[in-house]
Amino acid sequence: MAQFLEALVNGISLGSLYAIIALGYSMVYGIAKMLNFAHGDVIMVGGFAVFILMVSNGWQPLLAVIAAMFICTVLGMLIERLAYKPLRGAPSLAVLITAIGVSYFLQNAAQLLWGANPKFFTILDYGNLTVHIGDSQFNISIGKLLSVAVSVAIMVGLSLFTGKTRIGKSMRAVSEDRGAAQLMGINVNATIAITFAIGSALAAVAGAMLVGVYGVQLSPTTGAMPGIKAFTAAVFGGIGSIPGAMIGGILIGLIEILVGTFVSTDLKDALTFAVLIVMLVAKPTGLLGKPMREKV
Amino acid sequence: MKKLVSVLLALALCLSMTAVFAEDAVRIGVMGPFTGPAAAYGAAVRDAAIIAAEEINALGGLQIVLDTQDDEHNTEKAVNAYNTLKDNNVQLILGTTTTAPCIAVSVYAAEDRILMLTPSASSPDVLESDDNTVFQVCFTDPAQGTLSAQYIAQHGLATKVGVIYNNGDPYSTGIYETFMEEAAAEGLQVVAESTFTDADTDFSVQVASMKNAGAELVFLPIYYTPAAMIMNAAKSADYAPVFFGVDGMDGILTLEGFDTALAENVYLLTPFAADADDERTQSFVTKYTEAYGIVPNQFAADAYDGLYILYTACVNAGITAETSAAEACEKVMAQLLEMEYVGLTGTMTWNEDGTVSKTPKAVVIKDGVYVSAD
């Protein structure tokens, strides 16, 4: 029982990390209609920003994370302006390849700038809670609990933002029909730039948590694998949907940890992706995805 | 005009050739990952080889020039680095540092008849190619697994043991297999086994399985970066077993930003302890620490020994700058099979297949430094 609960908690916390990354993928896809494969690498840049400010320059952890969010926001908007905006009218394949190119560029630039030696840092170190159930007990790291809280807060905040604010509404309008939105006087380019800014700021948070709370190594390829898992989560939940990304992330995290705990660590990735395939066969738009009719 | 150009070119050619022959020194290539996730090993090998070369050249006899090439612990890049060394006409190679690149390069080296003395590629697979030209300074993985199990049992470190290994890595699985065999023979109870691959970033599952099985000691036949992530995950789960590593654990104290307090009381099997009080070890440790600001690890010591082994063999076999790589290969090999070399990492002799025999020691991390575990 304790083992199951421990796995459950670990799965939810890992999943909430995937969810934060998936939110970035999902928003950009929903609004700009492109797969931003460089998103995982923005996470890595966020991690390095925190490392440099906090470990090398002695900043407060919270301040370093906020500064990293700012740095990633600027980076995200810069990438959008230089690499994606000139391709706005181009076929989606060209944009996809450009995104892969940006991903490689960021990885190699990071290796050049900061070297490939793995680095670590800690932003949350509040110890563990011990939970007793009958005779058995298990521990929950407070850092991981906080990361779940952070990701829920982010999801709620984003839902409110897109639902209530003027910019949020224009985002939804662009997502629904870009041409019509433009005719209604919405600045499509600015809206897409803001989407990238928000997605990249989230990536910085994810980077800080991945390394600082989960104790994962920071290296130029740190963002790649979590990026792929989070992309899977976004597709699983229905790409373009904010609650979908959250649910998808948590489910992927849970499946991964539960399979690893009760079946085999050798099979956890294989089974996670098998579940995705079965899911997509049954419901091609993902859990919460809306079926989009092709307009002719 | 054309004539002038060709005369100039011919002149340039002569000059460049004299440049080569003026360097009357034996050319030795050094290969390892100087960047990338295993950079601590390659840098240690390179830095120690530089110290050894300076000492040897200061003796005034046979001179050595080193040609260092980065392989990034990547098989393709290792083959490229090897080809660069070959193009640069090196006569002998000290390398590669890590196992997978060494396996890749060993095939080419055997074909080209270039001798490779690897300080630290410890898998028996590096010696597998036909007409193998690879020799090891370190002991092989199977030996590390066997010796670890013996050490744990004989020193009573634990009775319930868990193992976490990388099942995508021949180095890790090789040690794991022999450890399991010997653990059974020594009566150790292996209560949990768990695996991961290089793509894994979450270790909470592996750690939880060790903890729930009640393992008092976790054997980690893996490199130091995932080991650091496992220690972080163990901390989150409030689990503090004895961690026991092998040579791949060496480097854990050099990771930037890693809380070395988590590595306290970690055991690792290594042939070299920097606190040994013999004069040669002390002199090497002092020089290395002065030059690079860190205490040399086992890789550094293996590389230091490695260069001296090559030097001794070259002197005995009469190798000069003019000897071809193929000739140097045969002569040095013959020397290695005969010689008994006493180095920082013990007294070494070699078998026909390229394996070394020497005795291991264990060190334990106390207050952030290695101390000989008695």
Interface residues (C-beta under 8 A of the other chain):
Chain A: Q3 E6 A7 N10 L14 F51 V55 Q111 G115 A116 N117 P118 K119 F120 F121 T122 N128 T130 N139 S141 G143 K144 L210 Y214 G215 V216 Q217 L218 S219 T222 M225 P226 E256 I257 G260 T261 T265 D266 K268 D269
Chain B: T35 G36 P37 A39 A40 E72 N167 S194 T195 F196 A199 D200 T201 D202 F203 S204 V205 Q206 A208 S209 N212 T225 A228 M229 M231 N232 A233 K235 S236 A237 D238 Y239 L255 E256 G257 F258 D259
